[in-house]
């Protein structure tokens, strides 16, 4: 069978057809994302990018800016933490890059918060009354060092009441797949881990976070968590699954239209 070759000269086709091809080509580059906004508030946008080669090829800062363009966000209005698996949280009132920070909190409605994740928990915190927002990166180190409690303390500094907070724990590596050695397993609560036959542990990041949050007065109905496992779901980036070939999913949290 002879191969049929079709060539298009985009400068010599009708204008309607030209725009059709431009749209198709642009759609092929579109970054898809998870939308968790309904779990938090209908007037706020809380999203996380799905696995995407265009993002993987960029630096984390450039990737966040690229993802933000999809929603017509000016990169000068995006706050970007340089994450170090710490328990450090900062209250911010302007855009920019924030060193050695794994949690950023703001009352400024013009600032969009961002994170990079690949198995660790992204934690969205929202004060429905004051409109204060926080975005927290909680890996196993941050979790056992109680970064989420540190973040809530920052909300209280900004005059939030616990009763007004809504929290969503996004996709992360789940209990089924998060195997750790004894030195890490020993840091988790007894009801957040199970010892396997190989004498290693499986640990539950989300459950430990929820227990910590409820220990300071938050109620169970104020906290929701995704059931998506980043290790099992191929729409997600997973460092555990892909090691050094893993990219990062990007979280955005702010008052923008999706």
Steps between C-alpha positions, in 0.01 A plus 500: 500500500640841407545741788280806481685817593299816572667836538344817633618852425344681794546842332288406198194334652177678581501702821244276673699187421822674604361576843376142524853367453644753744247390764580132441875563528451706817274235654775241458717710733231564760590420858226295664431531870308372801244746637444478876327837535156353581645334810617836634285790379309585183664842484860381511712298256705206627661296224791264438652427161497148362813338362621702204820486297502876437513560875757226563742661255488836677652614827253503787474879497454514122253211519285686751504811283411292193212331685378836625479637147225248428283698742628841388697545821775759499810326630566808713194409707615144578675407826748214459657327801840334472408176675752321720280241680505728802220594738546869421191709421495869411231765492547696178346811349674514166602282208846357444722208594521404867808307610495200738122500525249217475187691593378842389201687640347825377204736546583675172233404246726606213764238582473146361675238713694215338674171585689220329417141599568141400371262775501747791170644623386838371279649771259782415377707796227763464332737743150540357439814706824697465593344162851420625667221300784262570676241286717246679750239376490210746730209423588246767753735658264794510219277621685357800633851576138621501521757222121512473468602866762768434288623209186519714695700758569755224129519423432568867760780492291652219191487725336192344268289714538124476128465434534698175774284346452252217782261412561276200787251483575438134634197311803332649656157535247301699526249784492212251825602333708704744760260634769637732783368715477463878661835577220681316222262604588553866407869463139428407209441738411135559165536321671658198731211414517126459807278510549281193653154481826647374517690831442832326198723555218634289405845632197724451592865442144624465375334817788637708430851368130468582571372853735793563246753374221355712731498805502881496125537471403459136202272436496206265235659278736793434762275341472314169764291328550368149498126446733532200828314546778671305700177485215302340341770284685561175347847469720595795870559541657261751858515619463156659391353169728682257795611717720759329280491188207636696366845430288702739130575520428865560238634738337843469268651760339839452221720373524430128262356244538145372 
